[in-house]
Every structure is written in C-alpha cells, then in structure tokens.
Amino acid sequence: MRNNTLPAPAPGRTDAPDDPLGLRARSRRTTAWLVGLGAALALTVVAGVAAGAVAVDPLTTVRVLGHHLVGLPGEVTWDPSADAIIWQVRLPRVLLAVAVGGGLAVCGVALQAMVRNVLADPYLLGINSGASSGAAAAILFGALAGLGQYALSLSAFLGALAASMLVFLVARSGGRVTSIRMLLAGVAVGYALSGLTSFLVFASGSAEGARSVLFWLLGSLGLAQWDGPLGAVVVVVLLSTAVLTLWGRGLDALAVGDETAHTLGISPDRFRTLLLVVVSLCVAVVVAAAGSIGFVGLVVPHLARRAVGSTHARVVPVAALMGAVLLVWADVAARTLLAPQEIPIGIITSVVGAPFLLVLIRRLHAASA
C-alpha cells in the first residue's frame, strides 16, 4: 500500500518585513476562518431547523429558538405545532448532525496524521465495522433488548469499542504501535467484522431485519431526540476536539515522521496509542448514534488544510466547524430531496465525497509522476 505522506507543516512566508515567517498573517487567516465558519454554522443551524417536509418560516424558527434558549420573546405568538416541530423534532436532529460532522472531521484529521496517509478516514480502523456488527446483533437478534430504546445505540457502541480494542491488540502484538501496523490491523479487523455482519444478516433469515440493517449501515440522524445519547455525543465530540487541538504539536511531529517526533521529545508509540484511544472513543460514540456516514472524515481534513495550512492546532477546530456545516446541509438534502421519504444520509455524503476522492487520487498520481 502506497504511503501517501501528509505535507509537512512549514513556516509561512510573507513579504511583510515585521512578520518574516508569516506567523501573524496565518493567525489572522485562521481567526477569519473560525469567525466566518462560526457565523456560517449559526445560520446553517437555523436553516437546517426551518427546512423539512413541513417548511417553517426562518423568523419563526429564530423566535422559537430564542424563546426556549434565553426566554425571548416571552410571549408565544406562533402555532404550537411549529413549536413542537422546531424544538422537539428538528433541533435535536440538527445538533446531532453538528456533533457527528464535527467528530468525524476531527477524527479524520488525527488519523491522517497518525498513519501518515492522506486517504485515511475514521473507518480505516475497523471501528465502523464493529459498530455495524453490534447494530446488526441488536436489530436481528434482539441483543440488549432489555435496554429498550437504548439497545441499538449501546450495542453498536460496544461493537465499536470491541473493534477498537482488537485493532490495538493486533497493532501492539509486535511490541510497537507503528503507523503501518495500525493501518493493516484496522483493515484486517474491518474486513473480518464486515464478514460477521453479513453472516448475521444471512443467518437471521429476516428480510425486514436485513432491510433495517441496510438502512442503519447507510447512516441516519432520525433517532435524534433530547436524551442522554445526544448529550453523550456532544460532550465526547467537544472534548475530543479540545484534546486534539491541544495535541496539535504532536500531530505535526507525527505527520513529518517518527524521527522528528523523537527529536521533539515525543514518543511516537505512546502518542499514537493515546490518539487511538481518543479517536476510537469519539468514532464509536458517533457511529453508535448515527450509523455509517462516510467521506466526511476523508474530505473535510483536506479542505481545512487548504484553508489554514498544515499546522494541526489550526486545522482541527477549522475542520470541526467545516464538518458540522457540511453534515447539516447533507441532512437537509436527505430530508427534502424526496420528501416525505428520507434518503439515508450516507448516500448524500458519498455522492459529494466520491468526486472529491477521484480528484485527490488524480492529484496524488500527478505529484508522484
């Protein structure tokens, strides 16, 4: 497998005599991107809540959100059904889209630095396949049925966690957790668990169950509601984004190579293990809540690097905001294109991401020629 090494972080250049390395210019550029993306995300949330099979006026949407969030306006002058649609149905779904998109994007940034491959994404480690096996066991055989509405999410989470541990044990079997060993372990575990999921579908003999598993595998945010799992996804993604931003210097070192990391006093094996724990937990929580949603973790890191450069302390928060905006609009498309039917969101992200992947492969081929 070709190791498509990430571009190494390099000092910026500027013609300004008082900023020869371009540090202040890059900081201003990053700040501009963060402010712009923050504003875009706020508008996207309002638009995402207003759009749907039953359209709601954006001004009414803002008033309902203001009433519930800060108590303004105090008097309710809108239709109670609009209030229920906005607050009870759509806002939890949009918040889940924000969290899932941001989580997949920052995990993609970390993985591409961790394995030094620009084609890496959160599903490379087989975590998605583990979650799929857990979800299939819950849907087809009623695993953890005693947990009621939480059975599917918890079963998927446990499957993802088991896959993460298996990848770690295989990658560490030689005493060191190198990037290539982790990459191969993730691919092997992913294929094995995909085979297990197919076997569960075949053994169940249930056509309806197989259809439910297929729909889950394609990703959906339709189960979002004001409950504990939504809060868990938001908290885990926020903490993961904060941790990966703080670890930006270590990610920069890994992206360059293990020798550079050693030179900077960073143990590549230990840091890679810590990254695997953080990324695995984040991906497991996200996939358990929303199913398989591909290409976000592959595409967004490249967009973020083009916007603010290769320094990971800047790339991570920018990628989080880009991923959040992208997935909210993908969910809007999934809900409205064939309304009242809903398209699995994984289909939307694949349609958007596949052309980008082809362009990326073409550029890599041109660069290696």
SEKE-752427 format. One line per field, with one value per residue (C-alpha): x, y, z; residue in one letter; residue number from 0. Coordinates in nm, 3 decimals, padded with zeros to 5 digits. Example, Ala and Ser with C-alpha at 12.3 -4.5 7.8 and 13.67 -1.06 7.14 Angstrom:
# SEKE-752427
px = c(01.230 / 01.367)
py = c(-00.450 / -00.106)
pz = c(00.780 / 00.714)
r = c(A / S)
k = c(0 / 1)
//
This chain:
# SEKE-752427
px = c(00.000 / 00.136 / 00.213 / 00.066 / 00.253 / 00.091 / 00.253 / 00.483 / 00.392 / 00.620 / 00.679 / 00.469 / 00.617 / 00.523 / 00.663 / 00.589 / 00.924 / 00.789 / 00.649 / 00.914 / 00.778 / 00.419 / 00.304 / 00.078 / -00.063 / -00.151 / -00.307 / -00.524 / -00.622 / -00.717 / -00.917 / -01.102 / -01.187 / -01.304 / -01.524 / -01.665 / -01.734 / -01.888 / -02.129 / -02.198 / -02.272 / -02.521 / -02.704 / -02.684 / -02.846 / -03.138 / -03.178 / -03.150 / -03.420 / -03.651 / -03.617 / -03.805 / -04.117 / -04.315 / -04.131 / -04.121 / -04.054 / -03.693 / -03.809 / -04.049 / -03.765 / -03.544 / -03.825 / -03.896 / -03.528 / -03.488 / -03.795 / -03.663 / -03.296 / -03.298 / -03.666 / -03.703 / -03.961 / -04.157 / -04.498 / -04.582 / -04.750 / -04.677 / -04.855 / -04.791 / -04.733 / -04.448 / -04.303 / -04.313 / -04.160 / -03.875 / -03.793 / -03.885 / -03.813 / -03.567 / -03.334 / -03.209 / -03.152 / -02.958 / -02.748 / -02.668 / -02.564 / -02.336 / -02.174 / -02.139 / -01.998 / -01.751 / -01.648 / -01.588 / -01.387 / -01.150 / -01.101 / -01.012 / -00.751 / -00.598 / -00.596 / -00.436 / -00.154 / -00.136 / -00.090 / 00.067 / -00.177 / -00.399 / -00.655 / -00.717 / -01.057 / -01.230 / -01.350 / -00.999 / -00.954 / -01.249 / -01.448 / -01.738 / -01.748 / -01.756 / -02.046 / -02.226 / -02.189 / -02.325 / -02.618 / -02.695 / -02.699 / -02.946 / -03.175 / -03.176 / -03.143 / -03.263 / -02.927 / -02.955 / -03.332 / -03.380 / -03.240 / -03.538 / -03.471 / -03.102 / -03.041 / -02.936 / -02.704 / -02.541 / -02.498 / -02.335 / -02.112 / -01.998 / -01.924 / -01.719 / -01.533 / -01.454 / -01.322 / -01.100 / -00.952 / -00.892 / -00.712 / -00.498 / -00.404 / -00.315 / -00.119 / 00.073 / 00.144 / 00.497 / 00.571 / 00.540 / 00.241 / 00.368 / 00.157 / 00.173 / 00.092 / -00.207 / -00.322 / -00.303 / -00.466 / -00.757 / -00.810 / -00.795 / -01.033 / -01.268 / -01.293 / -01.342 / -01.624 / -01.788 / -01.797 / -01.951 / -02.224 / -02.304 / -02.319 / -02.561 / -02.788 / -02.773 / -02.833 / -03.133 / -03.344 / -03.545 / -03.599 / -03.736 / -03.444 / -03.197 / -03.362 / -03.336 / -02.967 / -02.902 / -03.076 / -02.869 / -02.549 / -02.624 / -02.650 / -02.940 / -02.996 / -03.363 / -03.328 / -03.208 / -03.406 / -03.347 / -03.195 / -02.874 / -02.715 / -02.737 / -02.572 / -02.302 / -02.222 / -02.197 / -01.976 / -01.743 / -01.700 / -01.631 / -01.373 / -01.210 / -01.184 / -01.029 / -00.780 / -00.673 / -00.630 / -00.405 / -00.212 / -00.154 / 00.221 / 00.240 / 00.025 / 00.259 / 00.553 / 00.383 / 00.288 / 00.656 / 00.785 / 00.880 / 01.239 / 01.115 / 00.882 / 01.172 / 01.377 / 01.099 / 01.083 / 00.761 / 00.736 / 00.559 / 00.434 / 00.292 / 00.137 / -00.011 / -00.170 / -00.323 / -00.456 / -00.606 / -00.793 / -00.934 / -01.025 / -01.176 / -01.397 / -01.514 / -01.586 / -01.759 / -01.997 / -02.066 / -02.127 / -02.347 / -02.571 / -02.586 / -02.470 / -02.217 / -02.162 / -01.865 / -01.638 / -01.679 / -01.363 / -01.181 / -01.285 / -01.305 / -00.943 / -00.816 / -01.046 / -00.931 / -00.563 / -00.618 / -00.783 / -00.536 / -00.227 / -00.093 / -00.049 / -00.284 / -00.364 / -00.534 / -00.662 / -00.856 / -01.103 / -01.150 / -01.220 / -01.470 / -01.671 / -01.649 / -01.763 / -02.055 / -02.175 / -02.132 / -02.331 / -02.621 / -02.667 / -02.629 / -02.906 / -03.126 / -03.078 / -03.157 / -03.484 / -03.607 / -03.498 / -03.756 / -03.986 / -04.178 / -03.938 / -03.594 / -03.272 / -03.004 / -02.752 / -02.461 / -02.580 / -02.566 / -02.216 / -02.095 / -02.231 / -02.049 / -01.732 / -01.666 / -01.584 / -01.355 / -01.175 / -01.124 / -00.975 / -00.748 / -00.625 / -00.557 / -00.352 / -00.156 / -00.084 / 00.029 / 00.251 / 00.419 / 00.475)
py = c(00.000 / 00.338 / 00.567 / 00.899 / 01.113 / 01.427 / 01.760 / 01.862 / 02.176 / 02.451 / 02.808 / 03.054 / 03.320 / 03.681 / 03.991 / 04.193 / 04.294 / 04.281 / 03.928 / 03.735 / 03.390 / 03.486 / 03.376 / 03.673 / 03.654 / 03.288 / 03.362 / 03.632 / 03.397 / 03.123 / 03.367 / 03.487 / 03.129 / 03.044 / 03.355 / 03.300 / 02.932 / 03.006 / 03.250 / 03.004 / 02.731 / 02.953 / 03.033 / 02.669 / 02.554 / 02.796 / 02.692 / 02.325 / 02.355 / 02.555 / 02.321 / 01.995 / 01.828 / 02.095 / 02.422 / 02.674 / 03.045 / 03.127 / 03.424 / 03.197 / 02.949 / 03.216 / 03.328 / 02.971 / 02.903 / 03.233 / 03.159 / 02.819 / 02.911 / 03.257 / 03.325 / 03.592 / 03.663 / 03.575 / 03.566 / 03.270 / 03.401 / 03.109 / 02.784 / 02.517 / 02.261 / 02.476 / 02.493 / 02.113 / 02.060 / 02.302 / 02.222 / 01.858 / 01.713 / 01.915 / 02.089 / 01.763 / 01.623 / 01.929 / 01.929 / 01.561 / 01.646 / 01.922 / 01.688 / 01.392 / 01.605 / 01.775 / 01.448 / 01.263 / 01.556 / 01.593 / 01.215 / 01.219 / 01.488 / 01.286 / 00.958 / 01.107 / 01.241 / 00.921 / 00.684 / 00.948 / 00.876 / 01.136 / 00.869 / 00.766 / 00.825 / 00.720 / 00.391 / 00.278 / 00.133 / -00.105 / 00.078 / 00.129 / -00.242 / -00.324 / -00.084 / -00.240 / -00.588 / -00.466 / -00.291 / -00.600 / -00.816 / -00.574 / -00.543 / -00.906 / -01.099 / -00.853 / -00.816 / -00.595 / -00.575 / -00.514 / -00.161 / -00.057 / 00.243 / 00.247 / -00.115 / -00.030 / 00.256 / 00.071 / -00.249 / -00.051 / 00.131 / -00.196 / -00.340 / -00.034 / -00.049 / -00.418 / -00.346 / -00.067 / -00.295 / -00.569 / -00.325 / -00.202 / -00.555 / -00.662 / -00.342 / -00.383 / -00.755 / -00.677 / -00.456 / -00.129 / 00.061 / 00.179 / 00.355 / 00.076 / -00.191 / 00.008 / 00.061 / -00.308 / -00.411 / -00.174 / -00.304 / -00.669 / -00.617 / -00.415 / -00.691 / -00.959 / -00.770 / -00.682 / -01.055 / -01.112 / -00.856 / -01.025 / -01.361 / -01.226 / -01.091 / -01.425 / -01.633 / -01.429 / -01.516 / -01.197 / -00.979 / -00.692 / -00.720 / -00.716 / -00.401 / -00.233 / -00.323 / -00.188 / 00.141 / 00.173 / 00.097 / 00.387 / 00.632 / 00.826 / 01.104 / 01.019 / 00.874 / 01.206 / 01.335 / 01.519 / 01.232 / 01.101 / 00.964 / 01.307 / 01.469 / 01.200 / 01.257 / 01.635 / 01.609 / 01.346 / 01.539 / 01.867 / 01.702 / 01.517 / 01.840 / 02.022 / 01.742 / 01.705 / 02.083 / 02.083 / 01.789 / 01.979 / 01.993 / 01.616 / 01.565 / 01.794 / 01.580 / 01.250 / 01.392 / 01.459 / 01.125 / 00.927 / 01.057 / 01.415 / 01.321 / 01.167 / 01.484 / 01.693 / 01.467 / 01.290 / 00.911 / 00.810 / 00.476 / 00.625 / 00.923 / 00.700 / 00.484 / 00.789 / 00.908 / 00.567 / 00.578 / 00.928 / 00.866 / 00.524 / 00.658 / 00.952 / 00.744 / 00.474 / 00.726 / 00.898 / 00.579 / 00.434 / 00.742 / 00.796 / 00.479 / 00.472 / 00.811 / 00.803 / 01.057 / 01.338 / 01.228 / 01.192 / 01.509 / 01.775 / 01.748 / 01.831 / 02.133 / 02.254 / 02.218 / 02.414 / 02.689 / 02.735 / 02.529 / 02.209 / 02.316 / 02.084 / 02.322 / 02.533 / 02.253 / 02.067 / 02.343 / 02.460 / 02.100 / 02.059 / 02.360 / 02.258 / 01.904 / 02.034 / 02.268 / 02.000 / 01.734 / 01.965 / 02.053 / 01.687 / 01.605 / 01.883 / 01.732 / 01.385 / 01.510 / 01.728 / 01.585 / 01.303 / 01.433 / 01.288 / 00.995 / 01.027 / 00.938 / 00.774 / 01.049 / 00.821 / 00.826 / 01.208 / 01.225 / 00.955 / 01.143 / 01.456 / 01.281 / 01.036 / 01.303 / 01.472 / 01.141 / 01.095 / 01.446 / 01.371 / 01.044 / 01.226 / 01.491 / 01.227 / 01.046 / 01.372 / 01.454 / 01.112 / 01.119)
pz = c(00.000 / -00.101 / 00.189 / 00.075 / 00.322 / 00.454 / 00.367 / 00.648 / 00.840 / 00.717 / 00.819 / 00.626 / 00.406 / 00.379 / 00.226 / 00.541 / 00.696 / 01.053 / 01.006 / 00.808 / 00.899 / 00.835 / 01.181 / 01.243 / 00.892 / 00.942 / 01.280 / 01.127 / 00.846 / 01.092 / 01.304 / 00.995 / 00.900 / 01.253 / 01.276 / 00.928 / 00.986 / 01.326 / 01.165 / 00.883 / 01.137 / 01.325 / 01.000 / 00.896 / 01.221 / 01.171 / 00.807 / 00.897 / 01.162 / 00.932 / 00.632 / 00.602 / 00.471 / 00.661 / 00.599 / 00.885 / 00.839 / 00.942 / 01.152 / 01.340 / 01.384 / 01.539 / 01.771 / 01.887 / 01.948 / 02.135 / 02.348 / 02.457 / 02.490 / 02.651 / 02.723 / 02.450 / 02.326 / 02.638 / 02.473 / 02.247 / 01.930 / 01.696 / 01.621 / 01.888 / 01.611 / 01.473 / 01.824 / 01.853 / 01.508 / 01.575 / 01.938 / 01.977 / 01.633 / 01.426 / 01.670 / 01.832 / 01.484 / 01.368 / 01.686 / 01.631 / 01.273 / 01.405 / 01.656 / 01.418 / 01.135 / 01.365 / 01.529 / 01.204 / 01.066 / 01.363 / 01.382 / 01.012 / 01.077 / 01.362 / 01.168 / 00.857 / 01.076 / 01.283 / 00.987 / 00.758 / 00.479 / 00.314 / 00.224 / 00.585 / 00.741 / 01.067 / 00.920 / 00.834 / 01.183 / 01.151 / 01.420 / 01.182 / 01.105 / 01.476 / 01.531 / 01.235 / 01.383 / 01.716 / 01.549 / 01.340 / 01.655 / 01.818 / 01.514 / 01.402 / 01.729 / 01.993 / 02.169 / 02.482 / 02.424 / 02.797 / 02.748 / 02.536 / 02.309 / 02.403 / 02.292 / 01.934 / 02.026 / 02.315 / 02.114 / 01.831 / 02.080 / 02.241 / 01.895 / 01.805 / 02.136 / 02.087 / 01.736 / 01.873 / 02.138 / 01.881 / 01.648 / 01.934 / 02.046 / 01.691 / 01.626 / 01.951 / 01.906 / 01.786 / 02.088 / 01.895 / 01.759 / 01.422 / 01.162 / 00.903 / 01.162 / 01.285 / 00.928 / 00.842 / 01.172 / 01.106 / 00.754 / 00.868 / 01.161 / 00.939 / 00.679 / 00.946 / 01.117 / 00.785 / 00.717 / 01.060 / 00.987 / 00.656 / 00.832 / 01.094 / 00.817 / 00.633 / 00.946 / 01.062 / 00.755 / 00.809 / 00.502 / 00.712 / 00.954 / 00.667 / 00.531 / 00.874 / 00.900 / 00.548 / 00.633 / 00.951 / 00.760 / 00.524 / 00.814 / 00.962 / 01.213 / 01.250 / 01.602 / 01.750 / 02.047 / 02.373 / 02.567 / 02.715 / 02.395 / 02.225 / 02.525 / 02.527 / 02.158 / 02.204 / 02.514 / 02.365 / 02.037 / 02.220 / 02.447 / 02.156 / 01.955 / 02.250 / 02.320 / 01.956 / 01.926 / 02.234 / 02.086 / 01.760 / 01.807 / 01.848 / 01.538 / 01.345 / 01.454 / 01.359 / 01.020 / 00.950 / 01.081 / 01.388 / 01.388 / 01.406 / 01.690 / 01.882 / 01.819 / 01.974 / 02.280 / 02.176 / 02.192 / 01.866 / 02.003 / 02.321 / 02.144 / 01.873 / 02.144 / 02.313 / 01.978 / 01.909 / 02.242 / 02.179 / 01.815 / 01.886 / 02.164 / 01.953 / 01.642 / 01.848 / 02.008 / 01.676 / 01.478 / 01.753 / 01.732 / 01.354 / 01.176 / 00.896 / 00.734 / 00.502 / 00.332 / 00.593 / 00.774 / 00.443 / 00.261 / 00.533 / 00.661 / 00.311 / 00.286 / 00.628 / 00.537 / 00.218 / 00.422 / 00.708 / 00.624 / 00.778 / 01.141 / 01.328 / 01.614 / 01.346 / 01.124 / 01.398 / 01.502 / 01.143 / 01.034 / 01.319 / 01.201 / 00.834 / 00.913 / 01.117 / 00.840 / 00.573 / 00.757 / 00.848 / 00.480 / 00.382 / 00.629 / 00.487 / 00.142 / 00.277 / 00.431 / 00.145 / -00.192 / -00.192 / 00.083 / 00.255 / 00.205 / 00.363 / 00.183 / 00.403 / 00.470 / 00.383 / 00.021 / 00.015 / 00.164 / -00.076 / -00.379 / -00.261 / -00.142 / -00.427 / -00.690 / -00.438 / -00.379 / -00.755 / -00.779 / -00.484 / -00.639 / -00.967 / -00.789 / -00.598 / -00.924 / -01.087 / -00.790 / -00.797 / -01.176)
r = c(M / R / N / N / T / L / P / A / P / A / P / G / R / T / D / A / P / D / D / P / L / G / L / R / A / R / S / R / R / T / T / A / W / L / V / G / L / G / A / A / L / A / L / T / V / V / A / G / V / A / A / G / A / V / A / V / D / P / L / T / T / V / R / V / L / G / H / H / L / V / G / L / P / G / E / V / T / W / D / P / S / A / D / A / I / I / W / Q / V / R / L / P / R / V / L / L / A / V / A / V / G / G / G / L / A / V / C / G / V / A / L / Q / A / M / V / R / N / V / L / A / D / P / Y / L / L / G / I / N / S / G / A / S / S / G / A / A / A / A / I / L / F / G / A / L / A / G / L / G / Q / Y / A / L / S / L / S / A / F / L / G / A / L / A / A / S / M / L / V / F / L / V / A / R / S / G / G / R / V / T / S / I / R / M / L / L / A / G / V / A / V / G / Y / A / L / S / G / L / T / S / F / L / V / F / A / S / G / S / A / E / G / A / R / S / V / L / F / W / L / L / G / S / L / G / L / A / Q / W / D / G / P / L / G / A / V / V / V / V / V / L / L / S / T / A / V / L / T / L / W / G / R / G / L / D / A / L / A / V / G / D / E / T / A / H / T / L / G / I / S / P / D / R / F / R / T / L / L / L / V / V / V / S / L / C / V / A / V / V / V / A / A / A / G / S / I / G / F / V / G / L / V / V / P / H / L / A / R / R / A / V / G / S / T / H / A / R / V / V / P / V / A / A / L / M / G / A / V / L / L / V / W / A / D / V / A / A / R / T / L / L / A / P / Q / E / I / P / I / G / I / I / T / S / V / V / G / A / P / F / L / L / V / L / I / R / R / L / H / A / A / S / A)
k = c(0 / 1 / 2 / 3 / 4 / 5 / 6 / 7 / 8 / 9 / 10 / 11 / 12 / 13 / 14 / 15 / 16 / 17 / 18 / 19 / 20 / 21 / 22 / 23 / 24 / 25 / 26 / 27 / 28 / 29 / 30 / 31 / 32 / 33 / 34 / 35 / 36 / 37 / 38 / 39 / 40 / 41 / 42 / 43 / 44 / 45 / 46 / 47 / 48 / 49 / 50 / 51 / 52 / 53 / 54 / 55 / 56 / 57 / 58 / 59 / 60 / 61 / 62 / 63 / 64 / 65 / 66 / 67 / 68 / 69 / 70 / 71 / 72 / 73 / 74 / 75 / 76 / 77 / 78 / 79 / 80 / 81 / 82 / 83 / 84 / 85 / 86 / 87 / 88 / 89 / 90 / 91 / 92 / 93 / 94 / 95 / 96 / 97 / 98 / 99 / 100 / 101 / 102 / 103 / 104 / 105 / 106 / 107 / 108 / 109 / 110 / 111 / 112 / 113 / 114 / 115 / 116 / 117 / 118 / 119 / 120 / 121 / 122 / 123 / 124 / 125 / 126 / 127 / 128 / 129 / 130 / 131 / 132 / 133 / 134 / 135 / 136 / 137 / 138 / 139 / 140 / 141 / 142 / 143 / 144 / 145 / 146 / 147 / 148 / 149 / 150 / 151 / 152 / 153 / 154 / 155 / 156 / 157 / 158 / 159 / 160 / 161 / 162 / 163 / 164 / 165 / 166 / 167 / 168 / 169 / 170 / 171 / 172 / 173 / 174 / 175 / 176 / 177 / 178 / 179 / 180 / 181 / 182 / 183 / 184 / 185 / 186 / 187 / 188 / 189 / 190 / 191 / 192 / 193 / 194 / 195 / 196 / 197 / 198 / 199 / 200 / 201 / 202 / 203 / 204 / 205 / 206 / 207 / 208 / 209 / 210 / 211 / 212 / 213 / 214 / 215 / 216 / 217 / 218 / 219 / 220 / 221 / 222 / 223 / 224 / 225 / 226 / 227 / 228 / 229 / 230 / 231 / 232 / 233 / 234 / 235 / 236 / 237 / 238 / 239 / 240 / 241 / 242 / 243 / 244 / 245 / 246 / 247 / 248 / 249 / 250 / 251 / 252 / 253 / 254 / 255 / 256 / 257 / 258 / 259 / 260 / 261 / 262 / 263 / 264 / 265 / 266 / 267 / 268 / 269 / 270 / 271 / 272 / 273 / 274 / 275 / 276 / 277 / 278 / 279 / 280 / 281 / 282 / 283 / 284 / 285 / 286 / 287 / 288 / 289 / 290 / 291 / 292 / 293 / 294 / 295 / 296 / 297 / 298 / 299 / 300 / 301 / 302 / 303 / 304 / 305 / 306 / 307 / 308 / 309 / 310 / 311 / 312 / 313 / 314 / 315 / 316 / 317 / 318 / 319 / 320 / 321 / 322 / 323 / 324 / 325 / 326 / 327 / 328 / 329 / 330 / 331 / 332 / 333 / 334 / 335 / 336 / 337 / 338 / 339 / 340 / 341 / 342 / 343 / 344 / 345 / 346 / 347 / 348 / 349 / 350 / 351 / 352 / 353 / 354 / 355 / 356 / 357 / 358 / 359 / 360 / 361 / 362 / 363 / 364 / 365 / 366 / 367 / 368)
//
